[in-house]
Amino acid sequence: MMEKFIPYEKLSKKEKRKRNAARRNTWGALSPVTRRPESPKAYKRKKLRIDDLDPQLFACPLESPGRLW
């Protein structure tokens, strides 16, 4: 026997919840957050720290462990 059609608006609260849950899906591995590249003109509030920089930038080429003056 076929189920009788009942408009969504006339369904009980419990039945609406059941149907909504059945239609809901997950995003899986895809993140729904919109992502875009940073604007180079934007002001960056994060302070630049020495810890974040590459230590090779501050190494003096004259100071080597095997060379004494």
N, C-alpha and C positions, 0 to 999 in steps of 0.2 A: 504494500500500500504506500502511495506517495505521501510525503510530508506536506501538510497544508502550508501555503505561503502566508507569512505574516510580515508586514512592513517593519523595517528596523525600528522606527519610532514607537511602534506599539509593543515591542518586545519588553520582557521584564529586565530589570537591572542585571540580574544574575545571567540571563541569556545573552545580553549585550556584551557583558564582560567576557563570557566564554567565546563569543564570535570574534571580538576584538583580539583576544589572546591568540586565537588560531590564525588570524591574518598577520599578526606582528612577526617580523623576522629580525635576525641579527645582521649587523654589518660585516661580520666575519673578520677577516684580516684588514679590511678597508676602514680607515678612520674617517668619520663623517666631518671632521674639522677641516675647514677650508685652509689650505696652506699656500703661501705665495712668498717669493723671495723678498728679503729686506730691501728697503729703499736706501740707496747710498746717501741720500740727502737727509735722511731722518736722524734726529738727535738720539744718541745712544747714552742712556743714563748709567749703564754699567761701567764702573771704573776699570781702567786697564791696570792689571797687577803684574808685578814682576814674575810671579809664579806662573802666569799664563803665557809668558814669552818663552821663546826658544833659548836655552842656555848657550847655544852655539853663537848667537849674535853678540854676546858679551865676552867671548873668549879672545884673548889677545894673541895674535899670531906669533909674537916674539917669545911668549912664555910657553916653552915646551919642556916636558919633564927631563929629556935627555940632554938639554943644552944649558950650560952654565956660562955666565959672563965673567 
